[in-house]
């Protein structure tokens, strides 16, 4: 048991050091030697745990995705309508989590394009299935009528991240138009039942996703 613990601790040390370098220096500019020097291990020790820098990246992203999955599972337990559960997840305020806020901010660095891509892939492939469960729940309650819960939320997540990733150089009017278009798209893609969630009221609710 002691050997397993030491193995896990060393692996986590490598992941933690790698994440720090990726976020401050950028993935492309980080070298394996940077990581080795930070935690004082030999190259052979590193390759005992990981075959490449890319595999460490996958481990770093994996921890981020695992945290998102835990958040979705916690939201699933709440006793509120399915639509509200989706809004709660999608409108999470990263400023309340310094680590997550830093990660999201550093993803915008050109050197971290691969990290950003892998994180989105992880969200689409691993987190979205849990969000699809919420949509299925909403279908049973008559809130949604989409025939493709998983694919619908995957397209929405990918589109929202792409359109709202960087809005610094956009005018207020352009941003507002994107918000209105996105909320309208969510309503249509999920085929929200207007008799359960009236259009105008629901659109105002959905805007909180982008205004948080």
Secondary structure as a PSIPRED ss2 file (coil, helix, strand):
# PSIPRED VFORMAT (PSIPRED V4.0)

   1 X C   1.000  0.000  0.000
   2 X H   0.000  1.000  0.000
   3 X H   0.000  1.000  0.000
   4 X H   0.000  1.000  0.000
   5 X H   0.000  1.000  0.000
   6 X H   0.000  1.000  0.000
   7 X H   0.000  1.000  0.000
   8 X H   0.000  1.000  0.000
   9 X H   0.000  1.000  0.000
  10 X H   0.000  1.000  0.000
  11 X H   0.000  1.000  0.000
  12 X H   0.000  1.000  0.000
  13 X H   0.000  1.000  0.000
  14 X H   0.000  1.000  0.000
  15 X H   0.000  1.000  0.000
  16 X H   0.000  1.000  0.000
  17 X H   0.000  1.000  0.000
  18 X H   0.000  1.000  0.000
  19 X H   0.000  1.000  0.000
  20 X H   0.000  1.000  0.000
  21 X H   0.000  1.000  0.000
  22 X H   0.000  1.000  0.000
  23 X H   0.000  1.000  0.000
  24 X H   0.000  1.000  0.000
  25 X C   1.000  0.000  0.000
  26 X C   1.000  0.000  0.000
  27 X C   1.000  0.000  0.000
  28 X C   1.000  0.000  0.000
  29 X C   1.000  0.000  0.000
  30 X C   1.000  0.000  0.000
  31 X C   1.000  0.000  0.000
  32 X H   0.000  1.000  0.000
  33 X H   0.000  1.000  0.000
  34 X H   0.000  1.000  0.000
  35 X H   0.000  1.000  0.000
  36 X H   0.000  1.000  0.000
  37 X H   0.000  1.000  0.000
  38 X H   0.000  1.000  0.000
  39 X H   0.000  1.000  0.000
  40 X C   1.000  0.000  0.000
  41 X C   1.000  0.000  0.000
  42 X C   1.000  0.000  0.000
  43 X H   0.000  1.000  0.000
  44 X H   0.000  1.000  0.000
  45 X H   0.000  1.000  0.000
  46 X H   0.000  1.000  0.000
  47 X H   0.000  1.000  0.000
  48 X H   0.000  1.000  0.000
  49 X H   0.000  1.000  0.000
  50 X C   1.000  0.000  0.000
  51 X C   1.000  0.000  0.000
  52 X C   1.000  0.000  0.000
  53 X H   0.000  1.000  0.000
  54 X H   0.000  1.000  0.000
  55 X H   0.000  1.000  0.000
  56 X H   0.000  1.000  0.000
  57 X H   0.000  1.000  0.000
  58 X H   0.000  1.000  0.000
  59 X H   0.000  1.000  0.000
  60 X H   0.000  1.000  0.000
  61 X H   0.000  1.000  0.000
  62 X H   0.000  1.000  0.000
  63 X H   0.000  1.000  0.000
  64 X H   0.000  1.000  0.000
  65 X H   0.000  1.000  0.000
  66 X H   0.000  1.000  0.000
  67 X H   0.000  1.000  0.000
  68 X H   0.000  1.000  0.000
  69 X H   0.000  1.000  0.000
  70 X H   0.000  1.000  0.000
  71 X H   0.000  1.000  0.000
  72 X H   0.000  1.000  0.000
  73 X H   0.000  1.000  0.000
  74 X H   0.000  1.000  0.000
  75 X H   0.000  1.000  0.000
  76 X H   0.000  1.000  0.000
  77 X C   1.000  0.000  0.000
  78 X C   1.000  0.000  0.000
  79 X C   1.000  0.000  0.000
  80 X C   1.000  0.000  0.000
  81 X C   1.000  0.000  0.000
  82 X H   0.000  1.000  0.000
  83 X H   0.000  1.000  0.000
  84 X H   0.000  1.000  0.000
  85 X H   0.000  1.000  0.000
  86 X H   0.000  1.000  0.000
  87 X H   0.000  1.000  0.000
  88 X H   0.000  1.000  0.000
  89 X H   0.000  1.000  0.000
  90 X H   0.000  1.000  0.000
  91 X C   1.000  0.000  0.000
  92 X C   1.000  0.000  0.000
  93 X C   1.000  0.000  0.000
  94 X H   0.000  1.000  0.000
  95 X H   0.000  1.000  0.000
  96 X H   0.000  1.000  0.000
  97 X C   1.000  0.000  0.000
  98 X H   0.000  1.000  0.000
  99 X H   0.000  1.000  0.000
 100 X H   0.000  1.000  0.000
 101 X H   0.000  1.000  0.000
 102 X H   0.000  1.000  0.000
 103 X H   0.000  1.000  0.000
 104 X H   0.000  1.000  0.000
 105 X H   0.000  1.000  0.000
 106 X H   0.000  1.000  0.000
 107 X C   1.000  0.000  0.000
 108 X C   1.000  0.000  0.000
 109 X C   1.000  0.000  0.000
 110 X H   0.000  1.000  0.000
 111 X H   0.000  1.000  0.000
 112 X H   0.000  1.000  0.000
 113 X H   0.000  1.000  0.000
 114 X H   0.000  1.000  0.000
 115 X H   0.000  1.000  0.000
 116 X H   0.000  1.000  0.000
 117 X H   0.000  1.000  0.000
 118 X H   0.000  1.000  0.000
 119 X H   0.000  1.000  0.000
 120 X H   0.000  1.000  0.000
 121 X H   0.000  1.000  0.000
 122 X H   0.000  1.000  0.000
 123 X H   0.000  1.000  0.000
 124 X H   0.000  1.000  0.000
 125 X H   0.000  1.000  0.000
 126 X H   0.000  1.000  0.000
 127 X H   0.000  1.000  0.000
 128 X H   0.000  1.000  0.000
 129 X H   0.000  1.000  0.000
 130 X H   0.000  1.000  0.000
 131 X H   0.000  1.000  0.000
 132 X H   0.000  1.000  0.000
 133 X H   0.000  1.000  0.000
 134 X H   0.000  1.000  0.000
 135 X H   0.000  1.000  0.000
 136 X H   0.000  1.000  0.000
 137 X H   0.000  1.000  0.000
 138 X H   0.000  1.000  0.000
 139 X H   0.000  1.000  0.000
 140 X H   0.000  1.000  0.000
 141 X C   1.000  0.000  0.000
 142 X C   1.000  0.000  0.000
 143 X C   1.000  0.000  0.000
 144 X E   0.000  0.000  1.000
 145 X C   1.000  0.000  0.000
 146 X C   1.000  0.000  0.000
 147 X C   1.000  0.000  0.000
 148 X C   1.000  0.000  0.000
 149 X H   0.000  1.000  0.000
 150 X H   0.000  1.000  0.000
 151 X H   0.000  1.000  0.000
 152 X H   0.000  1.000  0.000
 153 X H   0.000  1.000  0.000
 154 X H   0.000  1.000  0.000
 155 X H   0.000  1.000  0.000
 156 X H   0.000  1.000  0.000
 157 X H   0.000  1.000  0.000
 158 X H   0.000  1.000  0.000
 159 X H   0.000  1.000  0.000
 160 X H   0.000  1.000  0.000
 161 X H   0.000  1.000  0.000
 162 X H   0.000  1.000  0.000
 163 X H   0.000  1.000  0.000
 164 X H   0.000  1.000  0.000
 165 X C   1.000  0.000  0.000
 166 X C   1.000  0.000  0.000
 167 X C   1.000  0.000  0.000
 168 X C   1.000  0.000  0.000
 169 X C   1.000  0.000  0.000
 170 X C   1.000  0.000  0.000
 171 X C   1.000  0.000  0.000
 172 X H   0.000  1.000  0.000
 173 X H   0.000  1.000  0.000
 174 X H   0.000  1.000  0.000
 175 X H   0.000  1.000  0.000
 176 X H   0.000  1.000  0.000
 177 X H   0.000  1.000  0.000
 178 X H   0.000  1.000  0.000
 179 X H   0.000  1.000  0.000
 180 X H   0.000  1.000  0.000
 181 X H   0.000  1.000  0.000
 182 X H   0.000  1.000  0.000
 183 X H   0.000  1.000  0.000
 184 X H   0.000  1.000  0.000
 185 X H   0.000  1.000  0.000
 186 X H   0.000  1.000  0.000
 187 X H   0.000  1.000  0.000
 188 X H   0.000  1.000  0.000
 189 X H   0.000  1.000  0.000
 190 X C   1.000  0.000  0.000
 191 X C   1.000  0.000  0.000
 192 X E   0.000  0.000  1.000
 193 X C   1.000  0.000  0.000
 194 X C   1.000  0.000  0.000
 195 X C   1.000  0.000  0.000
 196 X C   1.000  0.000  0.000
 197 X C   1.000  0.000  0.000
 198 X C   1.000  0.000  0.000
 199 X H   0.000  1.000  0.000
 200 X H   0.000  1.000  0.000
 201 X H   0.000  1.000  0.000
 202 X H   0.000  1.000  0.000
 203 X H   0.000  1.000  0.000
 204 X H   0.000  1.000  0.000
 205 X H   0.000  1.000  0.000
 206 X H   0.000  1.000  0.000
 207 X H   0.000  1.000  0.000
 208 X H   0.000  1.000  0.000
 209 X H   0.000  1.000  0.000
 210 X H   0.000  1.000  0.000
 211 X H   0.000  1.000  0.000
 212 X C   1.000  0.000  0.000
